[in-house]
Amino acid sequence: MQKKILIIEDEQSIATLLSYNLKQAGYETLIASDGKEGFEMALSEMPSLIVLDLMLPSMDGVEICKELRLQKVGIPIIMLTAKDEEFDKVLGLELGADDYMTKPFSPREVVARIKAVLRRSEGLKVTREDSSSSEMKLGKLKVYPERYEAFLNDEQLEFTPKEFELLVYLMENKNRVLTRDQLLSAVWKYDFAGDTRIVDVHISHLRDKIEENSRKPVFIKTIRGLGYKFEEPKPV
């Protein structure tokens, strides 16, 4: 069965070029030139992946990404933008996008990125299915990777997909000092040269959700000059 890719892009020439190259690679494509239309198509068609432009009429890419994640829609998203600014990249990934590309780009590169994101998505699905009874526990924090669920003091926590993957990776490597570059490579799966602030943003969000006092963290410790370490809280 062909995987379906939704392209939400208001520049017709770019949308047509992407659609052509994706069809050549064996994918089915859908195109929306308006943000609101694209958002509704994402919900009704439930594609395998969304290629999402940042600047769109009626509803921009940030709004679409944010609303999909709020509605617990886990479809992988690759964001496109004409801006080459770190803020855009950090914001998009912070909201739950899985990858980010700056225009102009090669259609072949987009296809390669789509394949990579879909492989990671399928890999996570298989892992979760193969470990249906797994539980990770540290102090009062319980995490179930296969269900994408986490609880603190028996209260369920809400995470974006990337926040959750980062939390799981930190827990899998507890008591190890992990550099920002290591975290970028392990969780985002490709090189964000110089963009380690993406890690810091996600760590800050995790602390807001799992720490009693995010200014005095007991789970995620900053190791000055190196990176971060996830520890079990010491008994009081």
Secondary structure by P-SEA (a helix, b strand, c coil): cbbbbbbbcccaaaaaaaaaaaaaabbbbbbbccaaaaaaaaaaacccccccccccccccaaaaaaaaaaaccccbbbbbcccccaaaaaaaaaacccccccccccaaaaaaaaaaaaaaaaaaaaaaaacccbbbbcccbbbbccccccccccbbbbbcaaaaaaaaaaaaaccccccaaaaaaacccccccccaaaaaaaaaaaaacccccccccccccccccbbbbbbccccc
